[in-house]
Amino acid sequence: MCFWWYWQKEKRAPYVKFMEANYPPGFSYEDFGPLFTAEFFDPNQWADILKASGAKYVVLTSKHHEGFTLWGSKYSWNWNAVDEGPKRDLVAELATSVRNRTDLHFGLYHSLFEWFNPLFLEDATNFFKTRKFPTSKSLPELYEIVTKYQPEIIWSDGDGNAPDTYWNSTGFLAWLYNDSPVRDTVVTNDRWGAGSICTHGGFYTCSDRYNPGHLLPHKWENCMTIDKRSWGYRRNAQLEDYLTIEDLVKQLVETVSCGGNLLMNIGPTHDGRIAVVFEERLRQMGTWLKVNGGAIYGTKPWRAQNDTLTPGVWYTFSPKEGHVNAIFLNWPVSGTLELGEPQAKLGETQAKLVGYKELLKWVALGEKGIVITLPQLTPQQLPCQWGWTLQLSDVN
């Protein structure tokens, strides 16, 4: 995602050397435009993979910091996916497929600033006292994508160290929430100008790969990558660079227990594919959620987020059913699970392993705490892999 910046601005040696060794002299970043071909892009297939992942919303990067728009923007002449490269409106195609084939909420990421845009650089030189760039490029694009594609999430990014007054974020957001076609459904994040992150917004993102491990008083999102080192697709990635499904389930469970949402990033290829390793991770997540979704979807944080006695146990609360979910990431060798947090009530409390029919036997540990006997199951009999949910009803 940051290739241009590392190569041209920071002039990092591996990037400079790679370009010198593999591309003709004088090759510019703009010359990559025609090489972005997307010939294998099948929005229906993407929608099916997204649905299979168990996700409830998707956010497509409509424009990153290099300014190339994935739709035929009037404000990005000749530097967009309709005029250049694929010659297709990729935003429209994915929006249509997601809406026709899934019940996912469709969202769009949009970068406010652009690294090398001369208008932005001029405004920056003037300490943002001039506003040529937001008035002629960034804001018109935002109004354009909202009006044209009606996204239900606007994921703003890249303030360029400029204040929200330079971007006129409050003016745009006032229109978005009061007059736009998505005024009743839209949700926004917290990246609307220098100083707004983690303080203003429908949900906080606070930083990339943000996972505080404790409860926050405001709705938040852990926006992270399956490739530990990149937001884009890397041809030279090694298998160990990708988070395993165990890592991902752990991220999901920790995040949801602490009141957050998980936004898992994958980088598609220049020819429009979701790499097989990303597809596998997404489908694995969906497989896990088919069994354990009740402990994730529509839940609220409980009074304790994780267990005091046994590490790797995280709690959520299902308000409709009134039960506590204890998600444990390691199956105990002893066959019993000691929990320090729940207060069990004799004759009332019930413990159930999600995906297993019979109720489980338990013993109270004094004032607070419970020891639960897990069923003796072969790997084939386990309801799922990578993490399991205990449903506790009638606990204090």
NUGU-781362 format. One line per 5 residues: their letters; for each residue x, y, z of C-alpha. Coordinates in nm, 2 decimals. Layout:
<atoms>
a	X:Y:Z ~ ... $
</atoms>
This chain:
<atoms>
mcfww	0.00:0.00:0.00 ~ 0.29:0.24:0.08 ~ 0.52:0.13:-0.20 ~ 0.53:0.47:-0.37 ~ 0.62:0.65:-0.05 $
ywqke	0.89:0.41:0.05 ~ 1.04:0.42:-0.30 ~ 1.02:0.78:-0.39 ~ 0.99:0.97:-0.06 ~ 1.18:0.77:0.20 $
krapy	1.40:0.61:-0.08 ~ 1.44:0.29:0.12 ~ 1.72:0.08:-0.03 ~ 1.53:-0.24:-0.10 ~ 1.26:-0.06:-0.29 $
vkfme	1.50:0.16:-0.49 ~ 1.72:-0.15:-0.58 ~ 1.41:-0.36:-0.67 ~ 1.29:-0.09:-0.92 ~ 1.64:-0.04:-1.06 $
anypp	1.68:-0.42:-1.11 ~ 1.33:-0.50:-1.26 ~ 1.20:-0.19:-1.44 ~ 1.34:0.03:-1.72 ~ 1.52:0.36:-1.63 $
gfsye	1.28:0.65:-1.58 ~ 0.99:0.42:-1.49 ~ 0.74:0.62:-1.28 ~ 0.47:0.52:-1.03 ~ 0.21:0.64:-1.29 $
dfgpl	0.35:0.37:-1.52 ~ 0.20:0.11:-1.29 ~ -0.15:0.23:-1.39 ~ -0.18:0.02:-1.71 ~ -0.03:-0.28:-1.53 $
ftaef	-0.32:-0.29:-1.28 ~ -0.54:-0.51:-1.50 ~ -0.79:-0.69:-1.27 ~ -0.86:-0.94:-1.54 ~ -0.95:-1.21:-1.29 $
fdpnq	-1.17:-0.98:-1.07 ~ -1.50:-1.15:-1.02 ~ -1.72:-0.95:-0.77 ~ -1.96:-1.23:-0.73 ~ -1.68:-1.46:-0.61 $
wadil	-1.56:-1.19:-0.38 ~ -1.91:-1.15:-0.23 ~ -1.94:-1.52:-0.18 ~ -1.60:-1.54:0.00 ~ -1.70:-1.24:0.22 $
kasga	-2.03:-1.40:0.30 ~ -1.86:-1.73:0.39 ~ -1.63:-1.55:0.63 ~ -1.91:-1.47:0.87 ~ -1.84:-1.10:0.84 $
kyvvl	-2.13:-0.85:0.88 ~ -1.97:-0.56:0.69 ~ -1.70:-0.50:0.43 ~ -1.50:-0.19:0.36 ~ -1.34:-0.15:0.02 $
tskhh	-1.04:0.09:-0.03 ~ -1.20:0.33:-0.28 ~ -0.88:0.55:-0.28 ~ -0.56:0.53:-0.09 ~ -0.29:0.79:-0.03 $
egftl	-0.17:0.77:-0.39 ~ -0.49:0.92:-0.52 ~ -0.60:0.65:-0.77 ~ -0.97:0.60:-0.74 ~ -1.14:0.26:-0.80 $
wgsky	-1.43:0.44:-0.96 ~ -1.44:0.67:-1.26 ~ -1.42:0.99:-1.05 ~ -1.48:1.32:-1.22 ~ -1.22:1.46:-0.98 $
swnwn	-0.94:1.21:-1.06 ~ -0.92:1.25:-1.43 ~ -0.71:0.98:-1.60 ~ -0.60:0.84:-1.26 ~ -0.88:0.60:-1.19 $
avdeg	-0.99:0.24:-1.27 ~ -1.23:0.34:-1.55 ~ -0.99:0.56:-1.75 ~ -0.68:0.35:-1.67 ~ -0.59:-0.01:-1.61 $
pkrdl	-0.90:-0.23:-1.56 ~ -1.13:0.01:-1.74 ~ -1.40:-0.09:-1.50 ~ -1.59:0.07:-1.21 ~ -1.47:-0.17:-0.94 $
vaela	-1.66:0.01:-0.66 ~ -1.99:-0.02:-0.85 ~ -1.93:-0.39:-0.94 ~ -1.84:-0.50:-0.58 ~ -2.13:-0.29:-0.43 $
tsvrn	-2.38:-0.46:-0.66 ~ -2.25:-0.81:-0.59 ~ -2.24:-0.76:-0.21 ~ -2.59:-0.62:-0.21 ~ -2.73:-0.89:-0.44 $
rtdlh	-2.57:-1.19:-0.28 ~ -2.52:-1.11:0.09 ~ -2.66:-0.92:0.38 ~ -2.33:-0.75:0.45 ~ -2.32:-0.38:0.51 $
fglyh	-2.12:-0.22:0.23 ~ -1.86:0.04:0.33 ~ -1.59:0.25:0.16 ~ -1.25:0.36:0.28 ~ -1.13:0.70:0.15 $
slfew	-0.80:0.88:0.21 ~ -0.84:1.25:0.27 ~ -0.49:1.34:0.16 ~ -0.26:1.23:-0.12 ~ 0.11:1.20:-0.08 $
fnplf	0.23:1.37:-0.39 ~ -0.06:1.57:-0.51 ~ 0.08:1.91:-0.61 ~ -0.23:2.09:-0.47 ~ -0.20:1.92:-0.13 $
ledat	0.18:1.99:-0.12 ~ 0.11:2.36:-0.20 ~ -0.15:2.38:0.08 ~ 0.10:2.21:0.32 ~ 0.37:2.46:0.23 $
nffkt	0.12:2.74:0.31 ~ 0.06:2.57:0.66 ~ -0.29:2.48:0.54 ~ -0.40:2.84:0.52 ~ -0.50:2.77:0.16 $
rkfpt	-0.75:2.50:0.09 ~ -0.70:2.42:-0.28 ~ -0.68:2.04:-0.24 ~ -0.98:1.97:-0.02 ~ -1.21:2.20:-0.22 $
skslp	-1.11:2.07:-0.56 ~ -1.03:1.70:-0.49 ~ -1.09:1.54:-0.15 ~ -1.44:1.68:-0.06 ~ -1.59:1.65:-0.40 $
elyei	-1.48:1.28:-0.41 ~ -1.65:1.21:-0.08 ~ -1.98:1.37:-0.19 ~ -1.94:1.17:-0.51 ~ -1.90:0.82:-0.35 $
vtkyq	-2.18:0.88:-0.10 ~ -2.42:1.00:-0.36 ~ -2.32:0.73:-0.62 ~ -2.27:0.42:-0.41 ~ -2.45:0.50:-0.08 $
peiiw	-2.21:0.32:0.15 ~ -2.32:0.25:0.50 ~ -1.97:0.29:0.65 ~ -1.74:0.58:0.56 ~ -1.39:0.48:0.68 $
sdgdg	-1.19:0.80:0.65 ~ -0.81:0.80:0.68 ~ -0.49:1.00:0.61 ~ -0.53:1.35:0.76 ~ -0.19:1.46:0.63 $
napdt	-0.13:1.64:0.96 ~ -0.39:1.90:0.86 ~ -0.67:2.00:1.11 ~ -1.03:1.91:1.05 ~ -1.10:2.28:0.97 $
ywnst	-0.88:2.24:0.66 ~ -1.07:1.93:0.55 ~ -1.41:2.09:0.65 ~ -1.49:1.75:0.81 ~ -1.77:1.89:1.02 $
gflaw	-1.93:2.04:0.72 ~ -1.92:1.71:0.53 ~ -2.03:1.51:0.83 ~ -2.32:1.74:0.90 ~ -2.44:1.68:0.54 $
lynds	-2.37:1.31:0.57 ~ -2.58:1.27:0.88 ~ -2.86:1.52:0.80 ~ -2.91:1.53:0.42 ~ -2.72:1.25:0.25 $
pvrdt	-2.90:0.95:0.10 ~ -2.75:0.73:0.38 ~ -2.83:0.97:0.67 ~ -3.03:0.71:0.85 ~ -2.79:0.41:0.81 $
vvtnd	-2.43:0.55:0.78 ~ -2.16:0.50:1.04 ~ -1.82:0.68:1.04 ~ -1.48:0.63:1.21 ~ -1.26:0.88:1.39 $
rwgag	-1.00:0.99:1.13 ~ -1.12:1.33:1.01 ~ -0.82:1.56:1.08 ~ -0.52:1.59:1.31 ~ -0.63:1.53:1.67 $
sicth	-0.97:1.37:1.60 ~ -0.85:1.01:1.61 ~ -0.97:0.83:1.92 ~ -1.17:1.13:2.03 ~ -1.45:1.19:1.77 $
ggfyt	-1.64:0.95:1.55 ~ -1.91:0.69:1.55 ~ -1.65:0.43:1.63 ~ -1.28:0.48:1.73 ~ -0.99:0.31:1.55 $
csdry	-0.72:0.48:1.77 ~ -0.43:0.33:1.56 ~ -0.37:0.06:1.31 ~ -0.38:-0.29:1.47 ~ -0.53:-0.14:1.79 $
npghl	-0.61:-0.41:2.05 ~ -0.62:-0.25:2.40 ~ -0.70:-0.58:2.59 ~ -0.94:-0.39:2.82 ~ -1.29:-0.24:2.79 $
lphkw	-1.32:0.10:2.63 ~ -1.61:0.34:2.71 ~ -1.68:0.40:2.34 ~ -1.75:0.17:2.04 ~ -1.42:0.09:1.87 $
encmt	-1.27:-0.12:1.60 ~ -0.95:-0.33:1.57 ~ -0.84:-0.27:1.21 ~ -0.56:-0.52:1.14 ~ -0.40:-0.73:0.87 $
idkrs	-0.38:-1.10:0.81 ~ -0.03:-1.04:0.66 ~ 0.15:-0.91:0.97 ~ 0.37:-0.68:0.76 ~ 0.15:-0.53:0.50 $
wgyrr	-0.19:-0.38:0.41 ~ -0.14:-0.47:0.04 ~ -0.06:-0.79:-0.15 ~ 0.31:-0.90:-0.13 ~ 0.44:-1.14:-0.39 $
naqle	0.74:-1.21:-0.17 ~ 0.54:-1.29:0.15 ~ 0.64:-1.61:0.34 ~ 0.39:-1.84:0.50 ~ 0.51:-1.73:0.85 $
dylti	0.42:-1.37:0.76 ~ 0.05:-1.46:0.77 ~ -0.15:-1.49:1.09 ~ -0.28:-1.84:1.15 ~ -0.65:-1.91:1.21 $
edlvk	-0.57:-1.96:1.58 ~ -0.41:-1.61:1.59 ~ -0.72:-1.46:1.41 ~ -0.97:-1.63:1.64 ~ -0.77:-1.50:1.94 $
qlvet	-0.78:-1.14:1.79 ~ -1.16:-1.17:1.73 ~ -1.24:-1.30:2.08 ~ -1.02:-1.05:2.26 ~ -1.16:-0.76:2.05 $
vscgg	-1.53:-0.85:2.10 ~ -1.49:-0.91:2.47 ~ -1.36:-0.56:2.51 ~ -1.64:-0.40:2.31 ~ -1.48:-0.38:1.97 $
nllmn	-1.53:-0.49:1.62 ~ -1.27:-0.67:1.41 ~ -1.18:-0.54:1.06 ~ -0.95:-0.80:0.90 ~ -0.76:-0.66:0.61 $
igpth	-0.66:-0.86:0.30 ~ -0.47:-0.73:0.00 ~ -0.60:-0.84:-0.34 ~ -0.36:-0.89:-0.64 ~ -0.31:-0.66:-0.94 $
dgria	-0.51:-0.90:-1.15 ~ -0.81:-0.89:-0.92 ~ -0.78:-1.21:-0.71 ~ -0.82:-1.27:-0.34 ~ -0.51:-1.49:-0.28 $
vvfee	-0.59:-1.85:-0.18 ~ -0.43:-1.81:0.17 ~ -0.66:-1.51:0.24 ~ -0.96:-1.70:0.12 ~ -0.87:-1.99:0.34 $
rlrqm	-0.84:-1.77:0.65 ~ -1.17:-1.60:0.57 ~ -1.35:-1.93:0.52 ~ -1.20:-2.08:0.84 ~ -1.32:-1.78:1.03 $
gtwlk	-1.67:-1.84:0.89 ~ -1.65:-2.21:0.99 ~ -1.57:-2.11:1.35 ~ -1.84:-1.84:1.36 ~ -2.10:-2.09:1.24 $
vngga	-2.06:-2.27:1.57 ~ -1.96:-1.98:1.80 ~ -2.14:-1.69:1.64 ~ -2.38:-1.67:1.93 ~ -2.10:-1.56:2.16 $
iygtk	-1.99:-1.29:1.91 ~ -2.28:-1.14:1.72 ~ -2.51:-0.90:1.91 ~ -2.32:-0.95:2.24 ~ -2.22:-0.69:2.49 $
pwraq	-1.91:-0.69:2.72 ~ -1.96:-0.86:3.05 ~ -1.85:-0.73:3.39 ~ -1.52:-0.92:3.34 ~ -1.34:-0.93:3.00 $
ndtlt	-1.11:-1.22:3.07 ~ -1.07:-1.48:3.34 ~ -0.86:-1.42:3.66 ~ -0.77:-1.79:3.71 ~ -0.73:-1.93:3.37 $
pgvwy	-0.55:-1.73:3.10 ~ -0.69:-1.75:2.74 ~ -1.06:-1.73:2.86 ~ -1.26:-1.43:2.74 ~ -1.62:-1.34:2.82 $
tfspk	-1.91:-1.19:2.63 ~ -2.27:-1.14:2.74 ~ -2.58:-1.23:2.53 ~ -2.85:-0.98:2.64 ~ -3.14:-1.15:2.47 $
eghvn	-3.08:-1.49:2.62 ~ -2.93:-1.35:2.94 ~ -2.63:-1.59:2.94 ~ -2.26:-1.54:2.98 ~ -2.03:-1.68:2.72 $
aifln	-1.69:-1.80:2.83 ~ -1.47:-1.85:2.52 ~ -1.16:-2.06:2.59 ~ -0.87:-2.09:2.34 ~ -0.69:-2.39:2.50 $
wpvsg	-0.86:-2.72:2.57 ~ -0.74:-2.82:2.92 ~ -0.53:-3.14:2.95 ~ -0.71:-3.22:3.28 ~ -1.05:-3.22:3.11 $
tlelg	-1.17:-2.96:3.36 ~ -1.19:-2.58:3.32 ~ -1.15:-2.36:3.63 ~ -1.31:-2.02:3.59 ~ -1.25:-1.75:3.86 $
epqak	-1.51:-1.50:3.75 ~ -1.86:-1.65:3.73 ~ -2.06:-1.69:4.05 ~ -2.26:-2.01:4.02 ~ -2.59:-2.08:4.20 $
lgetq	-2.66:-2.43:4.31 ~ -2.96:-2.59:4.13 ~ -2.99:-2.29:3.89 ~ -2.67:-2.24:3.70 ~ -2.63:-2.44:3.38 $
aklvg	-2.32:-2.49:3.18 ~ -2.33:-2.60:2.81 ~ -2.05:-2.65:2.55 ~ -2.18:-2.48:2.23 ~ -2.22:-2.75:1.96 $
ykell	-2.25:-3.03:2.22 ~ -2.59:-3.16:2.33 ~ -2.57:-3.25:2.70 ~ -2.53:-3.02:2.99 ~ -2.20:-3.02:3.17 $
kwval	-2.13:-3.11:3.54 ~ -1.98:-2.83:3.75 ~ -1.88:-2.75:4.10 ~ -1.87:-2.41:4.27 ~ -1.54:-2.27:4.40 $
gekgi	-1.64:-2.09:4.72 ~ -1.79:-1.74:4.69 ~ -1.68:-1.69:4.33 ~ -1.56:-1.93:4.06 ~ -1.67:-2.26:3.91 $
vitlp	-1.50:-2.58:3.79 ~ -1.66:-2.73:3.48 ~ -1.60:-3.08:3.37 ~ -1.57:-3.09:2.99 ~ -1.69:-3.39:2.79 $
qltpq	-1.43:-3.65:2.68 ~ -1.43:-3.61:2.30 ~ -1.21:-3.72:2.02 ~ -1.09:-3.45:1.78 ~ -1.36:-3.56:1.53 $
qlpcq	-1.63:-3.52:1.80 ~ -1.53:-3.16:1.89 ~ -1.79:-2.91:1.78 ~ -1.51:-2.70:1.62 ~ -1.14:-2.62:1.63 $
wgwtl	-0.93:-2.32:1.75 ~ -1.15:-2.21:2.04 ~ -1.47:-2.32:2.22 ~ -1.76:-2.15:2.39 ~ -1.92:-2.24:2.72 $
qlsdv	-2.27:-2.10:2.77 ~ -2.34:-2.02:3.13 ~ -2.70:-1.94:3.23 ~ -2.81:-1.81:3.57 ~ -2.47:-1.69:3.70 $
n	-2.43:-1.36:3.89 $
</atoms>
